[in-house]
Amino acid sequence: MKILLIGGGAREHAIAQALKRNPSTELYTLMKNKNPGIFAISEKVSFNSETDLDAIKSFAEEIKPELVVIGPEAPLGVGASDMLWDMGAPTVGPKKLPAQIETSKEFMRNLFKKYNIKGSLKYGAFNQYDGVEDFIDSMTELNMAVVVKPAGLTGGKGVKVVGEQLKDNEEAKEYAKEIFEKSIGGGQLIIEEKLVGVEFTLHGFVDGNNIVFMPPVQDHPHAYEDDEGPITGGMGSYSCPDHNLPFLTDNDLNNAKEIMKNTVEAIKKEVGEYKGFLYGQFMLTVDGPKIIEYNARFGDPEAMNLLPILKTDFVEVCLAIANGELDKINIEFDNKATVCKYLVPDGYPLNPVKDKEIFVEEDKIAETGAILNYASINEKDGKLYITGSRSASVVGVAPTIEEAEKIAENAVQYIKGAVFYRKDIGTEKLINKRIVRMKELRGNN
């Protein structure tokens, strides 16, 4: 089967490996840089921007794919899925209007309000600075700290949590000015009440009508150990063998699933069917799970936790998504733990080094039992170079989190260069920090 994959990051490397587990897969890839992992398992590669619709169309006309899988959000935002469906190519990845669940935070918040979906929060949307200060002042009067978010796509790095104290709401006003002055994320913004709790993510396969959930995962967005430093695209993540998380009750998880089911139904009513992967980023609060935001694709790094433990043929899953037949197949995941650790350029995310050579001992990593995923790495003349974004990840899969963490940690030593990583991801100490946090908030300490 000819399958076209769009995207060239670590998420897409994980997707490519999952697709290739089906022996009938002939993989063709369109990506910006020469990701060596994806390149090695592709029949043919088109090196073009993933938002270049003409290039996507030309490559699709050439190879005539029987299925297309879109990895990143940017192609969805420019309507790549719409175009491919019009060409007769079944595509996994929502069309432009349903993809607004990620590409427009205002659309998402308005959808929650209109359809009375649980897990919403107080917010304001602005396309100019007028009214921003009054809104923030009104939140301060309600004893609410705030979060400022550019309304459009920023690659997961545009959100500014201004602090725990209400005095920090003045800092929020300054960041709002910066968003408009620099046109960050399209020069529009959302201001939301700051949620207090513990974050987790939940993914679903969606075929327009049905949603099948994957195990929850916890990502770690802060750059440095013990959750210090600036927000990044994600420094690593873990999942548990029981397909839950240590701080989540069954009721918490069921409530999160209900919110996502209602979201899929609301999207269909509002703008049409959603077909693809849906990623809900939640904050578990004392009042239950609340949505921070949605992504219209697999999370990165979460895809690297979830796809290795997917027992069902991923090609079969993707075809069921495209054909609206998820209710006709049985999707299963192994009862194993996963730990993903990202290596990122020195200085990431604020001032990352670029174009530095990186050395990856693939054979040694394989011997550890870890899975290697190349991210923002470019191969030139047989050498590998970091591009300024996250570089590569290693994933341990094992019966317990402790074993999975050891596998990932052992593999890190075989990637050398101007990179760093968070050693604490997947460790008992960090996981216990989350458990204690929720007990304190719930008054069970």
N, C-alpha and C positions, 0 to 999 in steps of 0.2 A: 504493500500500500504506500503510495506517495503522500508524504506528509510535509507540509511547509510550516516551519517554525519561524516566528518573527521575534527577534531579540537576541542579545548576546551577552547577558550577565550570568551571575551564578544561579539565579532562579531559572533561567533558560537552560543552563547546563544541567540542572536537576531534571527539568522537564524533558530535555533531550535524552538523558539516560533512561528515564522512565519509559519514554516512547520506544526506545531501542530494545527494551526488554522483550518486546514483541518481535519475533524473528522475521516477520513479513514487512517490517517498517523500512521504507526507503526515505531517509531524512534529508530534506533540503532546508537550508537556513538563510534568512536575510538578517544581517547584523551589521552594526557600525564598525566595530573593531574585530580583529582576528582573535576571537576567544579560542585558545588552542584545544580546550576540551571538546567544545562543540564542533570545531573544524575537523577534528580527528574522526568523528563518527557521522559526518555529513557526506552525502553523495556529491553535493555541489553547494557552493555558498555564493550569495550575492552580497557584496560589501557596499551597503548603502545605509543612509539614515533610516531608522525605523518609522519615521513619520513621512517619508517620501512616498506619497501614494502612487506616483507614476512609476517609481522603481518597483514597488510591491506589485503593481498591476502587471508590469512587464515580465517580472520573474514568474508570477503566477501563470501568465499566458504561455510562457515558455515550458514550464514543467507540468502544468495541468494537475495540481494537487487534488487528491480525493478528500483531503481534510487539512484545515489550517488551524494552528494553535498560536494565539497571540500571547506573548509573555508579559511585556511591560504595559504601563498605562498610557504612555504618550500616543502610540498608534490608535488606541481606542478613542482617545480624545479628538483625533482628527478624522475619524470615520472610516478607518481601515476595514473594520468588520462589515460595515454597510456595503462598501465597494466590493469586497470579496463575495459576499452573499449575492450581490447583483450579478457577479460573474459566474455564479453557479457553484462556488466553492464553499461547502459546509465549513463553518468557522466557529471555533471555541473562543469566545471573547465577545462581550456585549457590544451592540451597536452604539452609535454615538449618544443617542438620547438616554438609553438606560445607563450608559457608562457615566452619566452625570452624577450618579451616586458617589463617585470619587472625584470627578473632574470639577464639580461645583459643590462646595460645602453648603452654599446657600440652598441649592436644590435639595440636598439631603435633609437639612434642618426643616425646610418648608414642607417636605414630604412627611416627616414625622409629625409635624404640627397638624397638617391637613387630615391625615388618616389616624390621628390619635394613637400613634405607636408608643408603647411603653419604652422607658429608657431614654427619653429625651431630656433636655435641660434648657435653662434660660439662655437666650442668645439674641444678638442683634447683627444684622447684615448691612454693610455700608459700601458704597462705591465712590464716596468722597469723605473728606475729613469732617465736614459739617455734621454735627450730631454725635460724633464719637465721644467727645469729652462729657457731654450730658449723659450719654448711656453709661459710661464707665462710672461717673459720679452716682448714678442711680443704683448701680450694682454695689458700690461701696456703702451706700445708705442701707442696702439690704444685707450688709455684712458678708458680701461675696467677693472673693478675689477672682481674677479673670485670666483667661487664656486668649491670646491673639493669634489668629490663623489667617494667612493669605487664602483667599477663596478658591484660587485655582491650583494647578499642579506645581509642586516645588520639590518633588523627589523625596518627600518625607522629611525635609530638613527646614521647612519654613515656619514651623510652629514655635511660638515663644511662650513658655510658661514663666510668668514674670515673678513668681515667688509665693511664699506662704502668707505673707503679711499684706494687709489691705493698703498699706502705704506704697506697696509696689505697683498699685494701680496707676500711679503717676508714670512709672516706667512703661506701662502698657500704652499710655497715650503717646509716648515718644516712639515706640515701635510702630504704632499705627501710622504716625506721620511718615516714618521710613518706608513702610509698605507702599504708600501712595507716591512718595517722592521717587522711589526706585522702581516702581511698578512690579513689585515682587508678586509672583503668582497671579499676574494679570492686573495688579493694581486695585483689587477689591479685597475686602476682608470680612471675617466673621469674628465677633467677640463673644466668648462663651463663659459661663460660670466655671470656675476651676473645681474639678472633681477631686475628691480625696478618697484614696483607696489603693488597690493593687490592680495593675493592668494585666490583661490576657487577650489572646486573639482566638477567634473561632472561624474556621473556613467551611464553605459549603460548595458542593458541585450543584449547579443550577441549570435546568433545561427549559426554563420559561414558565413551568408550572410546578415542578417538583424540586425540592432541595434535599440533598443527602449530606449529612454533616461529617466532618473529619474530626479527629481528636483535637482538643484545645492545646495551644502552645503558648509559652511565655517568651516574649522577645525582651531584649535589653537595649534600649535606645541610647543610654548614656555612654559617653566615650570611654570613661575610665572606671576602674574597679570600685566596688561598693557604691555603684550608681552615682558617681561623681562626673562632672564635666558636661560639655554641651550635648544637645540632642543630635543623634546621627541617624543614618538610614537603618541602623540596627547592628549591634556588635555580636549577636549570637542569640541562641534560643534553645529551649529544651521542651520535650514532651515526656509523658509518663506512660508506663506499660498498661495501666488500668484505663487509659483514655480519659483521664480527668487530670486535675492539677491539685496539689496538696492543700491549697487554701480555698478551693471551690467545693461547695456542697452540690449534691445532685440537683437540688432545687435551683441553685444559682445557674448551673449549666442548662437546665431545662428552660429557665426564664430567658437566657441568652438565645437559645435556639428559637424560642417563640418570637422574640424580637426580629430575628433574621427571616423567619417564615413570613411574618407580617410585612416586612420590608419588601420581599420579593413580590408579594401580592400587590402591594401599593405601587411598586414600579410598573407592574404590568397594567394596572388601571390608569396610571398617569401618562406613561409614554410608550408602553409596549413591552414585549417579553424580554426578559434578561436571560441570556444564555452564556454561561462561562463559569469562572471561579469567582466566588464572592467571599471577601475577607472582612470580618467585623472586628474592629479594635474596641475592646470594652474596658471600662473601669469598674471593678467590683467595689461598690460602696456599701455603707451600712443599709442603704435602701435597695440593695440588689444591683445587678449589672446595668450599666448605662453605656450607651454608644458614644465613643469619642469621635470615631469616623469610620467610614467604609473605604475599602479599596476594591476596584473592579477587576481584580486579578489575584493570583497567588501572592502571598507575602514573600518578601526577601529579607530575612532568611527562612521563614517558616516552611516554604516549599521544600527546603532541604531536610527538614524534619519529617515532613508528611509523606512525600513521594517514595522514599526508600522503604517505608513500612506498609505501603499500599499493596495488598495481596492480589487484588483484582487487576486484570490487564488494563493498563492505563489507556491504551488505544481504544479498548472497548468502552471505557468510561467516557472518553472524549466523543466517540461516535454517538453514545447515548445522549450526551448533552446536546450535540448538534441536532439530533433527530427527535428530541423531546421524548426520550424513552428511558429516563433514569429509573422509572418505576418498574421496568421490565428486567433489570439486572440486580444482582446482589453484590454490594460493594463492601469489602472487608479490609481491615487493617490488622497487621500483626500486633500482638500484645507485647510490644517491646518499647524500651525507652530510647530516646534520641537526644544527643547534645551536639549543637552546632557552634563552632567558634570561628569568628571572622578575623582574618588578618587584614589590616588597613594601613594606608600610607602614614608615615610619621607626619604629625601635624593635622591629621584628619580630625574633624571635618572642616575646621575653620581655615587652615592654611596648609593643605596637604602637599607633600612633595610630589613631583610628576616626572615621568620619563626616566625613572631610575630602574636599573636592571634588577629583576627578582629571580631567585633560583629555587626551583621546585623539584624535589627528588620524588617523582611519581612512584617509582618502584618501592622506595622505602616507606612511603605513606601507605601503599597497598599492603605491605607486610604488617603494618600495625592493625589492619582491619578497618581503618577509617575510609570514608568516602571523600574524595577531593572534588571540589567545585571551583572552577576558575570564574572570576568575576570580571572586574574592569582591568583586564590585562590585555595588552596588545602584543602579538608575536611579530617580530620583524627580523629577517635574516637569521632565523633559527634561535633568536634570543627573546626573552620575555621582559616586558616593561610595564610598570605600573602607570596608570593614567591619571591618578588623583582621587578616584573614588575607591570603594572597597575592592580589595585585590583578589582574595581567594578565601575559601572556607574549608574546614575539615569537619566531618560529621561522624560521631560514634553512634553505633546502634548495638544495643545489648539488652539482656533481660532486666537490668536495673539501671537507674540513672547513674549510680556510682561507677558501674562498669563502663557505661557509655562515655562518661566524662573522662575517664582514664584513657580510653581509646583516642578520643579527640585530642586530649592534652599531649599524649605521646606522639601524635602525628605532627603537631605544630612545629617541632624542632627541625623538620625537613623542608620548611619554607623559610628562606633566608633573604634578607634585603632590608631596605629602609621601611620596615613595617612594624606594627605592634598589635597586640590583641589583649582581650580581657581574660586573664587566667581564672577568674572566679566564676565564670558562667557554668552552670550545672553542678556547682559544689553544694555540699550540704549546708554550709554556712549561709550562702546567699539565698537558697531556697527557704531555709528556716526563717530568714529575715522577713520574707513575705508572709509566712504562716503567722509569725508573731504580730506583724503589722495588722492583719485582719482580725486576730483575736483581740488586740487592743481596741480596734475600732468598734468591734461588736460587743466589747465589754466582757469578754470571756477570759481575760487574763487573770 
